[in-house]
Amino acid sequence: MNALALRSLRHRPFAATATFLAVLLGTVLIGSFATLAESSSAASGTDADTLVILGAVVGGWGSMIVLFSVASTVGVTTHQRAGEIGLLRTVGATPRQARRLVVRETAAVTTLAALLGALVASVTGHALFDLVRSGGLVSDATVYDAGPASVGAAAVLVLVAAGLATWVAARRATRGPAGVLLREAAAEQGRMRWWRVLAAVVVVAYGIAMAVITVAVTAHDDDPYAAMSTSGSSSILVGVGLAVLAPVLLRWFATPAGLLVGRAGASGHLASYNTARRAHLLAGVLAPVLVLTSAAVGTLLLVDIDARTLPAGNPDSDTITLLNNVVVGMLSLFAAIMVVNAFVAAIAHRRDELQRLRLIGATPRQVERSVVAEAAIVAAIGVVLGTLAALTTVVPFAIARHEGAVPDGGLWLVPAVVAGVVALTLGAARTSVRAQVVGR
């Protein structure tokens, strides 16, 4: 079984690469901040508090995004193999054997990626600590004191998330008779599990509840950062919750969004049809687009409002602004990589389909335009929903700082973020289809 799993990986290099990169980058990101938390044990006073905040709080929010992205990537790449699993079942493989094959393939890729990520995190963690110390957040007397425990724990955490996602996806892909599995794979549709819907509703509801508490309670607190502590995470929470529901949201909104794209001719019409039909596949792209937009818009406007309205003489302003900017940069970088990663995996899965379009007469330009039009639909839905999710941070915090529901400035940040996210999504789609399909 192990030899078969390793040979099987050679025939799906793009899917394996997508999983490898997600686990590698996730381990590096979580491990780097975990080293700060471990180094806090050798510090004292405000230095220890700062390292704990950076390592545990900022790293904790990043870990939630990373683990969600890793689980999503692994789940999508496993779901893409439903047809192959059905064929294995028709030639005599048992459901258990098919699951073991998928799990061992993923374990081989994720273990290698996590080990390499832990090694890289031991270097980047030290570099991150030096950056924190050079920025004056901790004194020169505080030294880096992290060992293999923090980066090892990060690797284990990412492996557990990837393993659970693989097991759930493989169990779902092997459930039922082989003939049914083949028909479901061909249709590329499926019901979303009830526990996933429940988890999304709970996360979204919690984010909205924090926004309400900001307006009703912490807005009247004497501490100027009380409102930030309750509203700052709302946009991320709501964004993640909506991202969990990405397949359903894509099916709901693909048709009205496609009406606009459909005016672009045959390529636009095909894109509109494929977006709704392949919602589970393209949801892997919509999820990071949505989270990237909600986190970036919400946090950047929050920092802008804070800089404009903070009472003079507050000694913590620079530290908190830096923390918020670190969150934005960290999440934006990871989400941007996941957008590209998801498109590479999606186009690899559809390579035969897109090649057949060329065989029946479609030109390379038409194939490329169709995929880019699909990306435009996904990007449009993602930035709209992400901006709405960001309002759960922006509006309550603006009210708490006495600017009203609409901030007095910084609104240019919204179109700037939207333009960047759309450009990234379209660029990832164009590059992927040219590299894997059009250029062949």
N, C-alpha and C positions, 0 to 999 in steps of 0.2 A: 504493500500500500504506500509506503514512503517513497519507493522508487517511482511508482506511478504518479504520485503527487508532484514530485520534482520534474518528471518528464512533461507533465501536463502544464506546468508553469511556463515552459518554453513556448507554448502555443498561444499564450495570452500575455505578451510582454507589457502592453499598455495598461491593462487592468492591474497587473502585479505592480507596475511602477506607480500607479495612482495610490494603491494601498501602502506601498513602501514609503512614499513621500509623506503621506498623511501621518503615519506612525512616527517616522523619523522627525519631522518638524514638530509634531505634538510632543514628543519626548524631550526635544531640545528646549521648547518653550516652557513646559512645565518644570523640567529639571533645572533650568537656569534660575527661575524664581525660587524654586525649592532650596537652592543653595543659600540664598539670602536669609530665608527663614532659619536654616541650620546655623548660619553664621551669627545669628542674633544671640545664641546661647553664650558666645564668648564676649558679647558686648554688654553695656550697662546703660541705664538711664534712657535718655531720649534716643540714643543711637540704637539700642535694642528695640525700642518701640517702632522706630522708623523701618528697621529691617524686617520686623514682624509684619508691619503694614504692607510693605512692598512684597514680601515673600508670600504671606498668607492671604491677604485681602486681594491685592492686584493679581497675584498668581492664582488665587482661587477662582476669580472671575474668568481669567484666561483659561484655566483648566476646564471650566464648564463648557466654554466655546470649543476648546480643542477636543475634548472627549465626545461632544456631540458631533463634531465634524468627522472624527475618526470613525465613530460608529456608523455615521451616515455613509461615508465612503465605502467601508467594508460591507455594509448591508446592500448598497446599490450594486457593487461588483458581484456579490454573491447572488443577488436576485437576477442579474443578467444571465446567469448560467442555468436558469430554470429549464430551458429547452434541452440543454446538454444533459442535465440530471434526468430529465424524462427519458431521453434516449438510452442512458445507462440502465434505467429501470426496465426498459423494453428488452434489453439483451440479457437480463437476468440478475443485475445488481440489486441487492436489497436496500431499503431506505437507510439502514444503518451504515452499510458500506458506502453509499453515496455521501452521507453526512461526514463520515470519517475522511473521505477523500478531500472534500471541501475544507474541512477544519484543518487537516494537516497541511494542505497547500497554504492556507492563510497563516497558519502558525509558523511555517518556514519563513515566509516573507516578513511577518510582523516581528518575530524574534530577532532576526538579523537587523531590521530597521531600529528596533528598540535598543539593542546593544550598541549600535553605532550612534544612535541619538544620545545615549547616556554618556558615551565618550566625548561627543561634541559638547554636551551640556556642561561637562566638567570644565571645559575651556571657556565657553560663553558665559557661564555663571561667574567665573573669576573676572571676566571682562566687564560684566554687568555690575559687579561689586566695585570695581575700579571706577566705573562711570558714576556710580552713586557717590562714592567718596570724593571724586574730583569735582562733583557738582555741589559739594558742601552739605549734603544731606546727613552725612555722618562725619565724625572727626577723624583726623589722621591717625589717632591712637587706636582706632578700631581696625582689626585685621580680619582678613578672609579666613574663615575656619569651617569649611565644609568639606566633607569627605564623600565616600561612595554611597553613604546612606541615603542622602537626598536624591541624587540622580538615579540610584537604584530603585527607590520608591516610585519615582516618576515613571521609570520604564515599566515597572510592575503595574502601575495604575493604568497606563495606556494599553498594555497587553491584556489586562482584564477587560477593559472596555471593548477592545477589538475582538477578544474571544467571545464575550457575551453576544455582541452583534452578529458575529459569524454563526454562532450556535442557533440563535433565533432565526436568522435568515435561512440557514441550511435546513433547519427543522421545518420551516414553512415551505421551502422549495421541494422537500421530499414527502410532504404529506399528501395522501390521496393516491389513486391509481395512476399508473404511468401515462395512460392516454389522456386523462384529465390534465395532468401536468403539462403535456405537450400543447394542448389546446389553450390552456391559460397562458403559457409562455408566448404562443403565437399572438394572442389577443393583447398581451402586455398590459393587462389591467388586473386589478384586484382590490378587494376591500381593505380598508385600513383597520388594523386591529383596534379593539375597543380600549385596550390599555394605553395605546399610543394617543388616541383622542383624549382620554381622561388626563394623561400627563400634560398634554398641550393646554387643555382648559385650565388645569391647576396652575401651571406656570404663568399663563396670560392673566388669570384672575389675580394671582399674587402681585404681578407687576402693576396692574391697575389699582389694586388695593393700596400699594405703597404710594402711588400718585395721589390717591384720595387722602391718605394720611398726611401727606405733605401739605396739602391745601388746608385740611381741617385742623391739624395739630401742630406739626413742626414749623409751619410758617409763622407761628406766633411765639416761637422759642427765642430766647435771648442769644443763644449760640448761633452765629451766622451760618455755621456749617451743618446745623441740624437738618435743615431742609435738603441739603445735598446728600446726606447720609440715607435719606429715605427715597428721594426721587432719582438719584444718580444711577441706580441699577434698573430702574423701571423699563427704560428703552431696551436694554439688553435682554431682560426677562421676557418682555412681550415679543421681541424679535425672535428669540429662540423658540418660544411657544408657537408662533406662527410658522416658523421654519419646520417644526415637527409636522405641521399640517400641510406642508408644501405640495404633496401630490393632489390633495383635495382642492386646495386653493388654485392650483394650476389648471385643473379641469374646469373649475367654476369660471375663472376669468380669462381663459385662453380664447374662448369663442368671441366675446366682445372685443378683446384686444386684437384678435385676428381679423376682425372686420376692417380695421384700419390698415393692417399690413396686407390684407387680401387685395387691396386696390393696386398693389404693385405688380399684378399680373399673375402668371402661372406659378412663379416661385413663391409669391406671397400667399396664394391660396393653398399650395402644398404645405407651406410652413404652418399656417393656421390649423390645418387638419392634423399634421403630425404632432404639434404641440399638445393638443387635447388628447390624441390617441396615445402618446408616449409620456403621459404626465408622470408616471412613476420613475421613468428614466431621467427626464429633464428636471425633476424635483431635486435631484442631487446638485444641480446648478442653481436653482432658485433659492435653496436654503442658504448657502453662503452669501449670495447677493443680498438677500433680505437682512441677514444678521449684520453684514458689513454696513449697509445703509443705516439701519437703526442705531447701531453702536456709534458710528462716526457722526451722524447728524446730531444725535442726542447729546453725546459727550462734548463735541466741539461747541455747540451752542451753550451748553451748561458752563463750560470754561469761559466763554465770551461774556455771558451774563455775570459770572462771578467776578471777572476782572473789572467789569464796569460798575458793579454795585457793592463790592466788598468795602466794609468800613475801614478807614485808614488806620494804619498801625498794627494790623494783625500779623503776627510773626510767622504764622503757618501758611500764608498765602502761596509763597513760592513752592513749598513742598507739595501742597495739595494740587496746585496747577501742574507741576511736573508729573505727579501720579496720574492725573487724568490724561495728560498727553501720552504717557507711557501706555495706558490702557488703550487709547485710540490707535496709537502706532502698532502695538502688539496685535490687537484684534484685526486691524485693517490689513496688516501684512499677511497674517495667517489666512484670513478670509479671502484675500486676493489670490493667494496661492491655491486655495481650495477651489475657487472659481475656475482657474486654469486647469487644475487637476481633474475636476469633474467633467469638463468639456473634453479633455483628452480621453477619459474613460468612456464617455458617452459616444463619441465619434468612433472609437475603436470598436465598440459593440455594434455600431450601425454601418460599419465599413462595407460589408457585403451588400446591404440594402442600397447604399449610395452608389456603389459600383454598378448595380443593376439599373439604376436610373440612367447612367451613362450608356449602358448597353442598349437601352430602348430609345436612345436618341437625345437625351439631355446633354447639353454642353457642360464643360467644366465650370463655366461661369454661372450657369443656371443652378447647378448643384451647390456651388458656394453661396450664391445669393439665397437659396432656400434655407440653408443651415444658418446663415447670418440673420435671416428674417426670424427664424425660430428663437435665436439668441435675443433679438430685439424684443420679441414678445415676453420672454422670460425676464429680461432686464426691466422692461416697463412695469410688469407686475411686481417685481422685487423692489424697485425703488419707490413705487407708490405705497405698498404695504409697509416697507421699512420706514418711510417718512412718517406714516401714520403711527407706527410703533414709537418713533422718536418723540412724538408729541407727549407721551406719558411722562417723559422727563422734562422736556422744554417748558410746557405750559405750567405745571405745578411749581417748578423752580422759579420761573419768571413771576408768577403770582406771589411766591414767598418773598422775592426780592423787590416787590412793589412796582413791577413794570407792567403788570396786567397779563392777560392771556397771550398777547403778542409781544415778544421782546422788542426793546427800543433800538436794537442794532444787531449786526451779525447775521441778518437774514440772507446775505449773499452766500453764506456757507452752504445753505441747502442746495441751490443749483450747482455749486462747485462740486459738492460730494456726488450729486446725482450724475453730473456729466462725467466725472471720473469713473464711477461704477459702470455706467453704460459703456464708456469707451473700453474699459477693461473686459467686460463681458463680450462685446462684439469683436474685440481684438483676439480674445481667446478662441472664439468660435472660428474666426477666419483662419487663424494660424493652424488650428487643429485639423480643419477640413482640408486645407492646402497640403499639409504634411502627410496626411494619411490617405487621402482620397484623390483630390484634384491633381496633385503632383505625380500620381502614379500612371 
